[in-house]
Amino acid sequence: MTRKYVVTGSASGIGAATKRALLEQGATVIGVDLRDADVEADLSTTEGRDAAVARVLELSGGVVDGVIACAGISAPAPVTMSVNFFGVTAVLEGLLPALRASSAPRAAVVSSMASLQPVAPELVDAGLAGDEPAALAAAAKLAEQGPEVGYLVYPSSKRALSRWVRRESVGEAWAGSGIPLNAVAPGTVITPMTAALLDNPEGLAMVDAAVPMPLNYHQPAESIANLLVWLTSVENTHMAGQTIYCDGGADATLRGDDIWSWNDPTPAA
């Protein structure tokens, strides 16, 4: 049976590569993006998200087998939080009824290796509380301090997204409905969004210092697309709440091997 997918951010980068990979497997794909997509919508706004969900439900006949949320931006501005966190979560929640109508529903989102970088806690907390006005106000304060501080909006949006996936994946809405929900965190991906940064020596040096990738260096969008396709395939039956760092070894390089000690006994003083 042909599987039916929704891919946001389908017009470029990881989203476009994911759409191609799914089509090559014979799937039906409903693409969502600002332009050049089956559903054209602005996911930075409530109206755009609602319109996107309504149109997808119309085109899909109310049944969707997989949702893959790739839409995202990295501007040092509040809109990054709107798209990367609220745009993703609203579309996923809006399409839950259509996923539940599938016999093998799956969902995956694109987080980022940047989720491990320093963040603005107030911005992450506002996102997880579902308070978009507070999140945008916090992001605006960061942006007002210049692009270096404003950049915190991006890792904060991705940290919030990975934490949301972890929380929601094991609850009644997702696990309780038999829907694996996971995230993929890329390293430095060669896409139109990163081209300007990677094309100048200063930007390249900054990126490589923040995201060291000893395995095969910068990655093509297809490396992420292939993982997203598997996560939303019928073969994935039990993975839930994971952020998978497909990042050329950046996570292992920066965090090392001591990531299990959260549950170790604390030595007596």
FENKA-V374221 format. One record per residue. N is the residue number from 0. PHI is phi as a letter, one per 20 degrees, with the letter a starting at -180 (NA if undefined). PSI is psi in whole degrees, 0 to 359 (NA if undefined). NEAR is the number of other ideal C-beta (glycine too) atoms within 10 Angstrom. Layout:
# FENKA-V374221
n->{N	N}
phi->{PHI	PHI}
psi->{PSI	PSI}
near->{NEAR	NEAR}
This chain:
# FENKA-V374221
n->{0	1	2	3	4	5	6	7	8	9	10	11	12	13	14	15	16	17	18	19	20	21	22	23	24	25	26	27	28	29	30	31	32	33	34	35	36	37	38	39	40	41	42	43	44	45	46	47	48	49	50	51	52	53	54	55	56	57	58	59	60	61	62	63	64	65	66	67	68	69	70	71	72	73	74	75	76	77	78	79	80	81	82	83	84	85	86	87	88	89	90	91	92	93	94	95	96	97	98	99	100	101	102	103	104	105	106	107	108	109	110	111	112	113	114	115	116	117	118	119	120	121	122	123	124	125	126	127	128	129	130	131	132	133	134	135	136	137	138	139	140	141	142	143	144	145	146	147	148	149	150	151	152	153	154	155	156	157	158	159	160	161	162	163	164	165	166	167	168	169	170	171	172	173	174	175	176	177	178	179	180	181	182	183	184	185	186	187	188	189	190	191	192	193	194	195	196	197	198	199	200	201	202	203	204	205	206	207	208	209	210	211	212	213	214	215	216	217	218	219	220	221	222	223	224	225	226	227	228	229	230	231	232	233	234	235	236	237	238	239	240	241	242	243	244	245	246	247	248	249	250	251	252	253	254	255	256	257	258	259	260	261	262	263	264	265	266	267	268}
phi->{NA	f	e	d	d	d	c	e	m	f	e	b	l	f	f	f	f	f	f	f	f	f	f	f	e	n	f	e	c	d	e	c	a	f	b	l	b	f	c	e	b	e	f	e	c	f	f	f	f	f	f	f	f	f	f	f	f	f	f	e	m	n	c	c	e	b	c	c	e	d	f	a	c	c	f	f	b	g	g	f	f	f	f	f	d	f	f	f	f	f	f	f	f	f	e	g	g	f	f	f	f	e	e	b	f	b	b	b	c	d	e	a	g	f	f	e	e	g	c	e	g	f	f	f	f	f	f	f	e	m	d	f	g	f	f	f	f	f	f	f	f	f	f	f	e	o	f	f	f	f	g	g	f	f	f	f	f	f	f	f	f	f	f	f	g	f	f	f	f	d	e	f	f	d	g	f	d	m	d	f	c	b	c	d	d	f	e	e	d	e	c	g	f	d	g	f	f	f	e	c	g	f	f	f	f	f	f	f	f	e	c	f	c	f	e	m	l	g	d	f	g	f	f	e	g	f	f	f	f	f	g	d	e	f	f	e	d	c	f	b	m	e	d	e	e	e	b	m	n	f	g	f	f	e	e	m	d	e	d	d	f	g	d	e	f	e	g	f	f}
psi->{135	129	147	124	155	127	117	152	30	351	346	169	223	321	317	319	323	317	316	315	319	317	322	334	358	9	161	134	128	111	143	129	176	323	169	45	164	322	114	119	152	105	4	352	154	318	318	319	314	319	321	313	315	318	320	316	323	313	328	349	20	10	123	130	331	139	126	112	103	345	131	157	168	25	144	64	160	329	334	320	322	316	309	329	297	325	320	308	323	319	317	313	324	331	4	314	322	325	318	339	352	155	344	69	147	155	145	151	162	112	222	152	337	345	343	353	169	143	172	105	323	329	317	315	319	321	311	337	354	20	86	318	318	321	317	324	318	319	323	321	321	315	326	341	8	166	329	315	322	334	335	337	321	302	329	320	322	325	315	320	314	322	323	315	315	317	308	330	330	5	182	324	323	289	320	339	8	29	107	129	122	173	153	135	102	161	226	112	138	100	170	330	330	352	312	323	320	343	357	144	319	315	319	316	320	316	314	332	322	329	76	131	83	336	105	9	209	146	149	158	330	331	328	319	316	323	319	321	316	317	332	16	168	339	334	103	340	359	126	135	9	141	111	117	93	84	23	19	9	314	312	325	315	322	347	204	8	68	7	358	355	334	12	149	141	126	141	143	NA}
near->{7	8	21	19	25	30	32	31	28	28	20	17	22	27	28	22	24	30	25	16	19	24	12	9	13	8	19	15	20	23	22	29	24	16	7	11	21	16	19	16	25	16	26	19	16	13	9	20	25	14	16	27	23	13	16	24	18	11	15	19	10	12	15	27	24	28	28	28	27	29	29	26	19	19	15	18	18	23	17	23	30	25	25	29	29	24	29	28	21	21	25	25	13	17	23	18	14	21	24	14	14	18	10	18	24	29	26	28	30	27	29	28	24	24	23	22	17	11	19	21	11	16	27	25	16	23	26	17	11	13	14	17	8	15	28	19	14	24	28	14	15	23	20	9	11	10	11	9	14	20	19	21	31	24	22	31	34	29	26	27	29	22	20	22	25	16	12	19	20	14	12	8	16	22	16	9	15	14	21	23	29	24	28	26	24	24	27	23	23	15	19	11	16	16	9	9	14	16	9	10	8	8	13	14	10	12	17	15	8	16	22	18	18	10	12	11	12	17	19	14	22	15	20	26	25	16	17	30	23	15	23	27	18	12	10	16	11	6	16	17	19	18	23	18	22	19	27	22	14	24	21	15	15	15	11	8	6	8	9	7	8	6	5	8	6	6	5	4	3}
